[in-house]
Amino acid sequence: MASYIAVPRDLTKVKSKVVFNLTKRQLICFSLAALIGVPSFFLLRHFGSASMATMGMMVIMMPFFFFAMYEKNGEPLEIIMIHFIQANFIRPKIRRYQTNNYYTVLMRQADLEQEVESIVGKYKKDDASTGKKKDSHAGASKQRRPEKDKITY
């Protein structure tokens, strides 16, 4: 009788195995755990019993195992930790809601244009009441743009 093997439909989640059915990430983390954990066992054994040294070695090696094995929503543990630290310690807790409303920008522009027109109208009245005439040859070399094309800020 034929035996069937379950093949996952989403092949993007399948990781390539290197040695002993472990991924490269797992192999590196387990090697680092062994490099740090085994010498710590022998150092701790001199200061206490073997069971205490074993527990100390397990505590020292456990973070490496978590980094090797834990993954949530396709993200490894260090990425999850970075997001947690940014959300709780780096970014502000209360963020202002701020929009860039185009209608408000147009209304501000219209108010500024009205203010400029009132200032220009006031100066034109002052010039007309004093009877001063501007020199017609003073700005002859420069071409002037019509008033409607001027941009006010």
Order of alpha helices (4+ residues) and beta strands (2+ residues): alpha-alpha-beta-beta-alpha-alpha
